[in-house]
Amino acid sequence: MTLLVDRFMTSFIRIGGIGIILAVFAICVFIILQVLPLFRSAQVEPVAAHAERDIGPLLAEGSLPVALGNDEWGDNPFILASDGKIIFGGGSAPTDGGNVTAGRRVTASSYDIKHQRLTIGTPTGAVIPVTINSKAVVADKVRTVVSTTNIGEALQVADKDAVVTSAGWVDHDDRRLVAAIVEQSGGRHLKVQYGQVDSAVVDLTNLLTGTPAQVLVEDHLDAILVISQQGDVTYLFRKGDQFSARQVFRPFADAKDQRVSSAFFLLGDVSLVMTNPEGINRQFSLYIHPGDSARRFGLTKEFEPLPAGARYGAISVRNKAFLVGTGHHASLRYGTSASTRWEEDLSFSPALGVINSKYTRMTFLGDDNRLRFFTLDDPHPESGWTAFFGKVWYEGFAEAKYEWQSTGGTDDFEPKLSMINLIFGTFKATFYALLFAVPVALFAAIYTAEFMHPRFKSVVKPTVEVMASLPSVVLGFLAALWLAPLIESRFPSVFLIILTVPTFACLMGFGWSKFSPAVRSKIPQGWEFMVLIPMLLIVSIIAWDLGPALERGIFTVKLDDGSVIADFRRWWTAITGLPYEQRNSLVVGVMMGFAVIPIIFTIAEDALSNVPSNLRSASLALGASRWQTAIKVVVPTASAGIFSALMIGLGRAIGETMIVVMATGNTGIIDLNIFNGMRTLSANIAVELPEAPHGSTLYRALFLGALLLFIFTFAVNTLAEILRARLREKYKTV
């Protein structure tokens, strides 16, 4: 019977071990499957259900397509012809949507996908806004997109003999901003209207550099960009009702051909994407330059060059993606990471291209006047190796940075998903926790195992082990509401305690060793701490009371009114230029170290206690002191177990969540300052995952953080096992 039970338990334990390994492996596979889509390129395929649609029969003789737009679903694209006709390309065949210019020729056009507006310039000095309204009608489970045109009131920006060569129109509520470049006998002029419908049209040509060729209007009605034929870009900024030239720059000053072939705003109108005739593709963004007080454009991204200058450009209104192309070559790119999501040499030569509002379809109009539809599957354009592990120059930043900021207040927000900040925060929190915990736990274990009387050891060890049962949320609560305010107001006192208590303990130990055996024998072995602890308490109280005096003597700051105050927080900021946050790394180190101490102490003490007693006896018999025996004989012999304790403590610190969430500012910054906080991988998962939409980029990025944690712990444990085995082999006893 005993043999049967033994065999059963052996098999049961073996199966259980294999099951645990398989469970861990399954978890790892699940996490990897969640992460892999983040590193997949965009998938673009022709729409099988849509045949090529020829709009040629609907074009009048001599009329050419000049603009291409699309509805939200990408089912019913519309084309503006040079004679003013609108053609809808949905349904079974293209249809005539009527003429929107009353028969006048189209001399300029721009398409605003965000507001579904075409801005049309005519040879009679007028600018016409045309809005395309689309709605989906479902009948018999079949969706049909119906589109109509809404022609706005034309604005006469110049004389009727003037030709509008470029125009932009933006309106919000009761205000609008219209800008147009008109050509008349006197040359080219910039005409602008801002304000109410009846506001005057003003000429701002005197603010420009070079001969104006293209105008772009910013969506917030604050700015106008004018690109000259020579390649200069003039940034006109509005203050009140007046415009002034804030900046003039040449995007391709270092190129052979400095002219601008194409230019358009990305979503949010903070970044400007341009190409030159050589195919150089660059992005310029608004930010405050060093020493400046206003935002100006600066080069932030350099994309892979195109074969030639872009013939067309289209943006996404879901993210910072854009479509550019020339000849047969088409490329889908992402502005934030400067990455190419997809590119291909098509079998036809597109004249125009557009991305639908849902970022699920691309439509091209070829030189052969045929519409071609492509599905776009790119759920995570903001991800990639650069986004997660590289420095990225985000909009509004003065330089490329590592940054974590997953959400924002507007739709044009750039997700900032750098894992470097979280990895740094994880290591920073772990470092300070172990810096506090390791010395305390190891020396406590050595003293308990080698010097403390067994009577006290039977009480101390279970008490310390009970500390491990304290919930992390309780420790985090204490750190946030008690320890952090205490350290903030009395840091000089805390500093004195940290400095004086270990120093005094070492001096007492050294002094005690100098007494004669007759004196030391008056206190039984293992009872010495009964004298040491009261002395250390007295030293701690004295150091605590001397803290304010130290602050008044050293940590003083002179205020603007000439008065001097004693305040360590202000002194630290004034001397180092670094901030002092109440919830900081020091608080995390102390409280998380408190959570790690029981683990390291328990395992290390067990390893020390299991060292054969004959080794101690032999060392003492040869004349070594108890301290020499402990440090030179017992500790090396137990080094494998001590190392295991440290590694398990390290794993506990790396994975800690609630203490970090509650005891720090939980901001994902890279800062070595001990008086600043951090955000760790585990805390980031705890904070962000409940709000992350399932399957979103943020959702999968959090799984990437979990995978990094898995890799760190696996690597640490593997390395620890290798070193532990070598230490055990080196110091094994026969």
Buried (B, 14 or more C-beta within 10 A) or exposed (E): EEEEEEEEEEEEEEEEEEEEEEEEEEEBEEBEEBBEEBEBBBEBEEBEEBEEBBBEEBBEEEBEBBBBBBBBBBBBBBBBBBBBBBBBBBEEEBBEBEBBBEEBBBBBBBBBBBBBBBBBBBBBBBBBBBBBEBEEEEEEEEEEBBBEBEBBEBBBBBEEEBBBBBBBBBBEEEEBBBBBBBBEEEEBBBBBBBEEEEBEBBEBBEBBBBBBBBBBBBBEBBBBBBBBEEBBBBBBBBEEEEBEBBBBBBBBEEBEBBBBBBBBBBBBBBBBBBBBBBBBBBBBBBBBEEEEEEBBBBEBBEBEEBEBBBBBBBBBBBBBBBBBBBBBBBBBBBBBBBBBBBBEEBEBBBBBBBBBBBBBBBBBBBBEBBBBBBBBBBBBBBBBEBBBEBEBBBBBBEEEBBBBBBEEEEEBBBBBBBBBBBBBBBBBBBBBBBBBBBEBBBBBBBBBBBBBBEEBBEEBBEEBBEBBEEEBEEBBBBBBEEBBEEBBBBBBBBBBBBEBBBEBBEEBEEEBEEEEEEEEEEEEEBEBBEEBEEEBEEBBEEBBEBBBEBBBEEBBBEEEEEEEEBBBBBBBBEEEEBBBBBBBBBBBBBBBBBBBBBBBBBBBBBBBBEBEEEBBEEBBEEEBEBEEBBBEBBBBBBBBBBBBBBBBBBBBBBBBBBBBBBBBBBBBBBBEBBBBBBBBBBBBBBBBBEEBEEEBBBBBBBBBBBBBBBEBBEEBBEEBEEBBEEBBEEBEEE
